[in-house]
Amino acid sequence: MLNLFKKSPDPDAVHAVYRAIVAQSRQPVFYAEWGVPDTVTGRFDMLSLHMGLVFRRLGGAGKPATEFAQALFDLFFKDMDRNLREMGAGDLAVPKRIRDMGNLFYGLTTNLNEAMARGDRAATEAIVKRNLFGDVEHPAVAALTDYLEAEYTRLAGQSVETIIGGKVLMGEAA
């Protein structure tokens, strides 16, 4: 049943925050200097990490934040669906790939949130290493972990109201 009195998140605000997250996740430093694979998977992982930081910030902040996070999640996967189709994935393959991406996203963001909530740097580094470099030792793991911790601190300094109003400040990667 449609509730005409329910205020849903402002679609312009959701799109603005999503665009900011995408722009930050595409910073050249991640790929050119820190060695994140500049592939569909590497970009998805960087986008997922940034989305996870924003979801972590919005978590537990009440119903408007939860509804905004859901709208942001929905937009993210709508965009992933569109991108897969643009890359030539067949109509029958897209739902399975989206489901697989959803499972990867959920696992990554859940593990990241739990590790950061515990202040467990070693666990955060393991998440970065596993998701970005396939458990291969990589010199950028520490830098990326430092970046994620600093980025979350930056997000924690922003009010939830500002974020759900459509403005999220994502810092410089370097």
C-alpha positions as CSV (number, residue, x, y, z in Angstrom):
1,M,0.0,0.0,0.0
2,L,1.4,3.4,-1.0
3,N,1.8,5.8,1.9
4,L,1.3,9.3,0.5
5,F,2.6,10.8,3.7
6,K,5.9,8.9,3.9
7,K,8.8,11.2,3.1
8,S,11.3,9.2,1.1
9,P,14.9,10.3,0.6
10,D,15.5,13.1,-1.9
11,P,16.6,11.5,-5.1
12,D,18.8,14.4,-6.0
13,A,20.6,14.1,-2.7
14,V,21.0,10.4,-3.2
15,H,22.5,10.9,-6.6
16,A,24.7,13.7,-5.4
17,V,26.2,11.5,-2.6
18,Y,26.6,8.6,-5.0
19,R,28.4,10.8,-7.6
20,A,30.8,12.0,-4.8
21,I,31.5,8.4,-3.8
22,V,32.1,7.3,-7.4
23,A,34.4,10.3,-8.0
24,Q,36.4,9.6,-4.9
25,S,36.7,5.9,-5.7
26,R,38.1,6.7,-9.1
27,Q,41.0,8.9,-7.9
28,P,44.0,8.0,-10.1
29,V,46.3,7.6,-7.0
30,F,44.6,4.3,-6.1
31,Y,45.3,2.7,-9.5
32,A,48.5,4.5,-10.7
33,E,50.4,4.9,-7.5
34,W,48.9,2.3,-5.1
35,G,48.5,-0.5,-7.6
36,V,44.8,-1.3,-7.2
37,P,44.0,-3.2,-10.4
38,D,42.4,-0.8,-12.9
39,T,39.9,-3.5,-13.8
40,V,36.1,-3.8,-13.4
41,T,36.7,-5.8,-10.3
42,G,39.3,-3.4,-8.9
43,R,37.0,-0.4,-9.5
44,F,34.0,-2.3,-8.0
45,D,36.1,-3.0,-4.9
46,M,37.2,0.6,-4.5
47,L,33.6,1.8,-5.0
48,S,32.4,-0.8,-2.4
49,L,35.0,0.3,0.1
50,H,33.9,3.9,-0.2
51,M,30.2,3.0,-0.1
52,G,31.0,0.9,3.0
53,L,32.6,3.9,4.8
54,V,29.5,6.0,4.1
55,F,27.2,3.2,5.2
56,R,29.2,2.9,8.4
57,R,28.8,6.6,9.0
58,L,25.0,6.4,8.4
59,G,24.6,3.2,10.5
60,G,22.6,3.5,13.7
61,A,21.7,7.1,12.9
62,G,17.9,6.6,12.8
63,K,15.3,5.9,10.2
64,P,16.0,8.8,7.8
65,A,19.7,7.7,7.6
66,T,18.6,4.1,7.1
67,E,16.2,5.0,4.3
68,F,18.9,7.2,2.7
69,A,21.4,4.3,2.9
70,Q,18.9,2.0,1.3
71,A,18.2,4.4,-1.5
72,L,22.0,4.8,-2.0
73,F,22.4,1.0,-2.1
74,D,19.5,0.7,-4.6
75,L,21.1,3.3,-6.9
76,F,24.5,1.6,-6.6
77,F,23.2,-1.7,-7.8
78,K,21.0,-0.1,-10.5
79,D,24.2,1.5,-11.8
80,M,26.0,-1.8,-11.6
81,D,23.2,-3.4,-13.6
82,R,23.4,-0.6,-16.2
83,N,27.2,-0.9,-16.4
84,L,27.1,-4.7,-16.9
85,R,24.6,-4.3,-19.7
86,E,26.8,-1.6,-21.4
87,M,29.7,-4.0,-21.2
88,G,27.7,-6.6,-23.1
89,A,26.6,-8.9,-20.4
90,G,23.5,-10.8,-21.6
91,D,20.1,-10.3,-20.1
92,L,20.2,-13.8,-18.6
93,A,23.6,-13.3,-17.0
94,V,23.0,-9.9,-15.4
95,P,20.8,-11.0,-12.5
96,K,23.3,-13.7,-11.4
97,R,26.2,-11.3,-11.7
98,I,24.3,-8.7,-9.7
99,R,23.5,-11.3,-7.0
100,D,27.2,-12.3,-6.9
101,M,28.3,-8.6,-6.7
102,G,25.7,-8.1,-3.9
103,N,27.2,-11.0,-1.9
104,L,30.7,-9.6,-2.4
105,F,29.6,-6.1,-1.4
106,Y,27.8,-7.4,1.7
107,G,30.8,-9.4,2.8
108,L,33.3,-6.7,2.2
109,T,31.3,-3.9,3.9
110,T,30.2,-6.1,6.8
111,N,33.8,-7.2,7.5
112,L,35.2,-3.7,7.0
113,N,32.6,-2.3,9.4
114,E,33.3,-4.9,12.1
115,A,37.1,-4.5,11.8
116,M,36.9,-0.8,12.0
117,A,34.4,-0.8,14.9
118,R,36.9,-3.0,16.9
119,G,39.8,-0.8,15.9
120,D,41.4,-3.9,14.5
121,R,44.0,-2.5,12.1
122,A,45.3,-6.0,11.2
123,A,41.9,-7.1,10.2
124,T,41.3,-4.0,8.2
125,E,44.6,-4.6,6.4
126,A,43.7,-8.2,5.7
127,I,40.4,-7.0,4.2
128,V,42.2,-4.5,1.9
129,K,44.8,-7.1,0.9
130,R,42.3,-9.9,0.2
131,N,39.8,-7.7,-1.7
132,L,42.2,-5.6,-3.7
133,F,45.2,-7.8,-4.1
134,G,44.0,-11.3,-3.7
135,D,45.9,-12.1,-0.5
136,V,49.2,-11.2,-2.3
137,E,51.6,-9.1,-0.2
138,H,51.5,-5.6,-1.6
139,P,53.3,-2.5,-0.4
140,A,50.2,-0.3,-0.7
141,V,48.1,-2.2,1.8
142,A,49.3,0.0,4.8
143,A,48.7,3.2,2.8
144,L,45.2,2.1,1.7
145,T,44.4,1.2,5.3
146,D,45.7,4.5,6.5
147,Y,43.5,6.2,3.9
148,L,40.4,4.3,4.8
149,E,40.9,5.1,8.5
150,A,41.4,8.8,7.7
151,E,38.5,8.9,5.3
152,Y,36.2,7.4,8.0
153,T,37.4,10.0,10.5
154,R,36.6,12.7,7.9
155,L,33.1,11.2,7.4
156,A,32.5,10.9,11.1
157,G,33.1,14.7,11.4
158,Q,30.2,15.3,9.0
159,S,26.6,15.4,10.3
160,V,24.2,12.8,9.1
161,E,21.8,15.5,8.2
162,T,24.3,17.1,5.8
163,I,25.0,13.7,4.2
164,I,21.4,12.8,3.7
165,G,20.9,16.3,2.5
166,G,23.1,15.5,-0.5
167,K,26.5,16.7,0.6
168,V,29.3,14.3,1.5
169,L,32.9,15.5,1.6
170,M,35.3,12.8,0.5
171,G,39.0,13.7,1.0
172,E,41.9,13.5,-1.2
173,A,43.4,10.1,-1.7
174,A,47.0,11.2,-1.4
